[in-house]
Amino acid sequence: MKTLNNIGLPEVQAVYGGAEGDLWELVMGQQVHIGGMASSMDLAERAGIGAGMTGVDLCCCSGAGMRFLVKMRQAAKMTGVDATEKVVTLGRKRNEAAGVAERIDFVLGNVCDSGLPDGCADFVWGEDAWCYVVDKARLIGEAARLVKPGGVIAFTDWLEGPAGLTGEESNRFLSFMKFPSFCTLQDYKDLLEAEGCEVVAAEDTGRFAPYVELYLLMLNQQFTFDALSIIGFNQGLLESLAGELVFTKDLAQQKKIIQGLIIARKRV
């Protein structure tokens, strides 16, 4: 597992509480993860998430994943946990507009210590967001605590790929993304198994590089003015951000970073 000591929750909150988070949503949509709805549907189908189930979304951002689950998978009830007040407030407004507020709750708090009851969920969910959490062991422990025996932990995340990152590449990438730590598939498998879960899927989705290419096209060709509006028409900053995305794309093409899909079942 790669780590960066000078990144923590305050830096992540600054991203999603400010212009950088708005910029990510501009190019990625409300579902701020690689693959959008197609990725969500793939994960939900493979994890067996369907009608009548209750779930907890850890690092839920503004709740787009939960709205997907209640609208498209007929989940009965979702609770999202996130530490950034701006996105939780926005999520509540979007839930009202979508007519799903009665089926979705938010907890503004630490995903490693949510305060929710033991075994309160049929499944725990996450999409490309657990990379922002400092203590992955505590995060997985919390997911395992929240899910019922026999329940499912299903998530995608940005991970170090099989080619591996050099120290210099890791420091640059983690600094740009504000990731305090960065797992491999094996890291997550080990953490889940240590918490009494059976890993039933752990693989590279293959989506990373082509989607980053798409985001670059949108940023450079379609949404340039919109992006500049968000960051105060700072052309130099936009060029710097685009350069870091090109670097990220290059890493993905070399399989140094991937989007991983992981599904585990808590042993009864």
Residue pairs with C-beta under 8 A, 6 or more apart in sequence:
1 136
1 181
1 182
1 183
1 184
1 187
2 160
2 165
2 170
2 174
2 181
2 182
3 180
3 181
3 182
4 170
4 171
4 174
4 175
4 179
4 180
4 181
7 134
7 174
7 175
7 178
7 179
7 180
8 134
8 180
9 83
9 110
9 134
11 178
11 180
12 83
12 84
12 132
12 178
12 180
13 83
13 84
14 20
14 178
15 21
15 24
15 178
16 61
16 84
16 86
16 87
17 84
17 85
17 86
17 87
19 230
19 231
19 232
21 32
21 84
21 86
21 87
22 230
23 227
23 230
23 231
23 241
24 32
25 32
26 223
26 226
26 227
26 230
27 215
27 218
27 219
27 223
27 227
28 34
28 36
28 215
29 36
29 64
30 62
30 64
30 94
31 37
31 39
31 40
31 64
31 65
31 68
31 127
32 61
32 64
32 128
33 39
33 40
33 65
33 127
33 128
33 129
33 156
34 128
34 156
34 158
34 205
34 207
34 208
34 211
34 212
34 259
35 42
35 156
35 205
35 207
35 211
35 259
37 68
37 72
39 127
39 156
39 205
39 207
39 259
40 65
40 68
40 69
40 72
40 127
41 72
42 205
42 261
43 127
43 154
43 155
43 156
43 261
43 263
44 50
44 68
44 69
44 72
44 73
44 154
46 154
46 201
46 261
46 263
47 123
47 152
47 154
47 263
48 152
49 55
49 69
49 73
49 75
49 122
49 123
49 125
49 152
49 154
50 73
50 74
50 75
51 73
51 74
51 75
51 76
52 74
52 75
52 76
53 73
53 75
53 76
53 122
53 123
54 75
54 76
54 77
54 78
54 79
54 120
54 121
54 122
54 123
55 66
55 69
55 75
55 77
55 78
55 79
55 121
55 122
55 123
55 124
55 125
56 78
56 79
56 80
56 81
56 114
56 116
56 120
56 121
56 123
56 124
56 125
56 143
56 146
56 147
57 63
57 65
57 66
57 69
57 78
57 79
57 80
57 81
57 124
57 125
57 126
58 81
58 111
58 114
58 124
58 125
58 126
58 129
58 130
58 139
58 142
58 143
59 81
59 82
59 111
59 126
59 129
59 130
59 132
59 133
60 66
60 80
60 81
60 82
60 91
60 106
60 129
61 82
61 84
61 87
61 91
61 129
62 87
62 88
62 90
62 91
62 94
63 78
63 80
63 91
63 94
63 95
63 104
63 106
64 94
65 80
65 125
65 127
66 75
66 78
66 80
66 104
66 125
67 94
67 95
67 98
67 100
67 104
69 75
69 78
69 125
70 76
70 78
70 100
70 103
70 104
71 98
71 100
75 103
76 103
77 103
77 104
77 105
78 103
78 104
78 105
79 104
79 105
79 106
79 107
79 116
79 120
79 121
80 88
80 91
80 104
80 105
80 106
80 107
81 106
81 107
81 109
81 110
81 111
81 114
81 116
82 88
82 91
82 106
82 107
82 108
82 111
83 108
83 109
83 110
83 111
85 108
88 106
88 108
91 104
91 106
92 101
92 106
95 101
95 104
107 114
107 115
107 116
109 115
111 133
111 139
111 142
112 133
112 135
112 138
112 139
112 141
112 142
113 138
113 142
114 142
114 146
116 146
118 145
118 146
119 145
119 146
119 147
119 148
119 149
119 151
120 146
120 148
121 146
121 147
121 148
121 151
122 147
122 148
122 151
122 152
123 147
123 151
123 152
123 153
123 154
124 143
124 146
124 147
124 151
124 152
124 153
124 154
124 155
125 154
125 155
126 143
126 154
126 155
126 156
126 157
127 155
127 156
128 156
128 157
128 158
128 259
129 157
130 136
130 139
130 155
130 157
131 157
131 158
131 159
131 177
131 179
131 181
131 182
131 183
132 178
132 179
132 180
133 139
133 180
133 181
134 180
134 181
135 181
136 181
136 183
136 187
136 188
136 191
137 191
137 194
140 153
140 188
140 191
140 192
140 194
140 195
141 195
143 153
143 195
144 153
144 192
144 195
144 196
144 197
144 266
147 153
147 266
148 266
149 266
149 267
149 268
150 265
150 266
150 267
150 268
151 265
151 266
152 263
152 264
152 265
152 266
153 192
153 197
153 262
153 263
153 264
153 265
153 266
154 262
154 263
154 264
155 261
155 262
156 205
156 259
156 260
156 261
156 262
157 183
157 188
157 259
157 260
157 262
158 177
158 179
158 182
158 208
158 257
158 258
158 259
158 260
159 182
159 183
159 184
159 185
159 188
159 257
159 258
159 259
159 260
160 170
160 182
160 183
160 184
160 256
160 257
160 258
161 184
161 204
161 252
161 254
161 255
161 256
161 257
161 258
162 204
162 255
162 258
163 254
163 255
163 256
164 256
165 173
165 182
165 251
165 256
165 257
169 251
169 256
170 182
172 244
172 247
173 179
173 182
173 247
173 248
173 251
173 257
174 180
174 182
176 244
176 247
176 248
177 248
185 202
185 203
185 204
185 260
185 262
188 202
188 260
188 262
189 199
189 202
189 262
192 199
192 262
192 264
193 199
195 266
196 266
196 267
197 264
197 265
197 266
197 267
198 264
198 265
198 267
199 262
199 263
199 264
200 263
200 264
200 265
201 261
201 262
201 263
202 260
202 261
202 262
202 263
203 260
203 261
204 255
204 258
204 259
204 260
204 261
205 258
205 259
205 260
205 261
207 259
208 252
208 257
208 258
208 259
209 249
209 252
209 253
212 245
212 248
212 249
212 252
213 249
215 245
216 242
216 245
216 246
216 249
219 227
219 238
219 241
219 242
219 245
220 242
224 238
227 238
228 234
228 235
228 238
231 237
231 238
248 257
251 257
252 258
